[in-house]
């Protein structure tokens, strides 16, 4: 009888120790999913290149910005783009600078949105058409 009682106590002791060890392992395992959440974020996707074609409304050489207006469904939309040293400004394949962009020029600007700003990748200038001078009336002979 004593042997049977000792055997039952020994089995209960083994179950108690086993359940405690499983509980400790579960607590250690719980933070592992939290670490997975803390993994470094995936590399940011390349910003999508957008394009706007319209007329230059304003050029600010100090703030390095160009304001382009474009009519969409009867409404005029303004897009302000920032120009940096990486921006390629061209006129008929000839390299130009921001000061060469004039109000009234037709431009096509390719830009990306970076930190809430539209940053121009390229600006293609099509000069504003020169206003034709009115023809003088023909003189009678």
PLY file of the C-alpha trace (Angstrom):
ply
format ascii 1.0
element vertex 141
property float x
property float y
property float z
element edge 140
property int vertex1
property int vertex2
end_header
0.00 0.00 0.00
2.81 2.38 0.84
4.44 1.60 -2.49
1.21 2.32 -4.37
0.76 5.62 -2.52
4.38 6.58 -3.22
3.85 5.76 -6.91
0.71 7.95 -7.15
2.49 10.86 -5.42
5.46 10.46 -7.79
3.18 10.53 -10.87
1.34 13.63 -9.59
4.70 15.31 -8.95
5.82 14.58 -12.54
2.54 16.03 -13.94
2.92 19.15 -11.78
6.49 19.78 -12.95
5.57 19.13 -16.59
2.62 21.55 -16.54
4.78 24.29 -14.97
7.45 23.86 -17.62
4.84 24.07 -20.43
3.41 27.25 -18.90
6.86 28.86 -18.83
7.49 27.95 -22.48
4.17 29.49 -23.55
5.06 32.77 -21.83
8.42 32.82 -23.63
6.76 31.96 -26.92
4.17 34.76 -26.65
6.65 37.63 -27.32
7.89 35.94 -30.52
4.89 37.13 -32.58
5.46 40.63 -31.22
9.02 40.49 -32.54
7.71 39.57 -35.97
5.60 42.72 -35.91
8.70 44.72 -35.04
10.54 43.55 -38.16
11.86 46.37 -40.28
9.29 47.71 -42.69
9.47 46.56 -46.27
11.49 48.88 -48.46
9.31 51.69 -49.72
7.99 51.16 -53.19
9.27 53.46 -55.88
7.13 56.57 -55.96
4.82 56.62 -58.94
5.85 59.12 -61.61
3.02 61.51 -62.44
2.75 63.87 -65.38
1.08 67.21 -65.89
0.91 69.16 -69.14
-0.29 72.74 -69.09
0.59 76.39 -69.04
3.04 77.96 -66.61
1.16 80.30 -64.29
4.06 81.23 -62.01
7.80 80.64 -61.61
9.47 81.25 -58.25
13.25 81.04 -58.63
13.84 81.63 -54.90
11.50 78.86 -53.74
12.48 76.78 -56.80
8.86 76.09 -57.80
6.77 76.14 -60.95
2.97 76.44 -60.90
1.31 74.69 -63.85
-2.37 75.15 -64.72
-4.39 72.68 -66.71
-8.06 72.59 -67.69
-9.90 69.40 -66.76
-13.60 69.15 -67.58
-14.02 72.91 -67.57
-12.19 73.36 -64.26
-8.71 74.80 -63.93
-6.35 72.67 -61.83
-3.11 74.06 -60.45
-0.11 71.87 -59.72
2.88 73.27 -57.87
6.11 71.35 -58.46
9.46 71.88 -56.76
12.57 71.89 -58.92
15.88 70.59 -57.55
19.38 70.11 -58.99
18.41 66.66 -60.31
15.55 68.06 -62.40
16.19 68.04 -66.16
14.79 71.16 -67.84
14.81 71.05 -71.64
13.66 73.16 -74.59
13.83 71.30 -77.91
16.37 68.83 -76.44
18.54 71.75 -75.31
19.34 71.86 -71.58
17.93 74.89 -69.75
17.65 76.24 -66.19
14.66 77.31 -64.10
15.15 80.97 -65.05
14.48 79.99 -68.70
10.93 78.90 -67.83
8.58 81.83 -68.46
4.97 82.47 -67.50
2.76 81.42 -70.41
5.08 78.65 -71.64
3.50 75.27 -72.30
5.27 72.60 -70.26
5.12 68.89 -69.58
6.34 68.09 -66.09
7.10 64.58 -64.85
7.17 64.50 -61.07
6.90 62.28 -58.00
5.37 62.99 -54.63
8.04 62.96 -51.91
7.12 63.79 -48.31
4.02 65.66 -49.43
5.86 67.73 -52.08
5.70 67.32 -55.84
9.34 67.05 -56.92
9.97 67.46 -60.64
12.06 64.84 -62.45
11.90 66.62 -65.80
10.40 69.74 -67.34
9.95 69.92 -71.12
9.30 73.48 -72.28
7.26 74.35 -75.35
7.56 78.13 -75.70
4.38 80.17 -75.67
3.24 81.00 -79.19
4.24 84.49 -80.17
1.26 86.76 -80.63
0.89 87.61 -84.28
1.05 91.31 -84.96
-2.05 92.56 -86.72
-1.42 92.91 -90.42
-1.45 96.44 -91.77
-4.31 97.12 -94.13
-3.28 97.08 -97.75
-2.66 100.49 -99.19
-4.59 101.53 -102.27
-2.59 102.61 -105.23
0 1
1 2
2 3
3 4
4 5
5 6
6 7
7 8
8 9
9 10
10 11
11 12
12 13
13 14
14 15
15 16
16 17
17 18
18 19
19 20
20 21
21 22
22 23
23 24
24 25
25 26
26 27
27 28
28 29
29 30
30 31
31 32
32 33
33 34
34 35
35 36
36 37
37 38
38 39
39 40
40 41
41 42
42 43
43 44
44 45
45 46
46 47
47 48
48 49
49 50
50 51
51 52
52 53
53 54
54 55
55 56
56 57
57 58
58 59
59 60
60 61
61 62
62 63
63 64
64 65
65 66
66 67
67 68
68 69
69 70
70 71
71 72
72 73
73 74
74 75
75 76
76 77
77 78
78 79
79 80
80 81
81 82
82 83
83 84
84 85
85 86
86 87
87 88
88 89
89 90
90 91
91 92
92 93
93 94
94 95
95 96
96 97
97 98
98 99
99 100
100 101
101 102
102 103
103 104
104 105
105 106
106 107
107 108
108 109
109 110
110 111
111 112
112 113
113 114
114 115
115 116
116 117
117 118
118 119
119 120
120 121
121 122
122 123
123 124
124 125
125 126
126 127
127 128
128 129
129 130
130 131
131 132
132 133
133 134
134 135
135 136
136 137
137 138
138 139
139 140
